[in-house]
Amino acid sequence: MPLEGLKILDISSWLTGAGATALLADLGADVIKVEHPLMGDATRTMTFTPQEEERGIVALYELANRNKRGIAVARHGIDPPRPISVTELTHPRQGN
């Protein structure tokens, strides 16, 4: 794979960034998607069909975030700065 060994942090929040980093992941890059710890990515809740609603998996989210690992990052407090906590998320297809 042409981009194997390259690590990319995906902090995008809409489809253009998610789509671009999905292509990089398709080419072998290790893409880590950062999501909000409580809400996750906005596309997780964009169901368009009753089947998606029933399965609990949104095709748009699956397409835009394929081949990526995910983390959630929360910053506790605004002032003064505090440590950032990182929680590993699971991808629906990975089954973890």
Sequence and secondary structure as in RCSB ss.txt:
>XXXX:A:sequence
MPLEGLKILDISSWLTGAGATALLADLGADVIKVEHPLMGDATRTMTFTPQEEERGIVALYELANRNKRGIAVAR
HGIDPPRPISVTELTHPRQGN
>XXXX:A:secstr
 TTTT EEEE   SHHHHHHHHHHHHTT EEEEEE TTT  GGGG   SHHHHHHT  HHHHHHTTTEEEEEEEE
  SSS   EEEEE   TTTT 
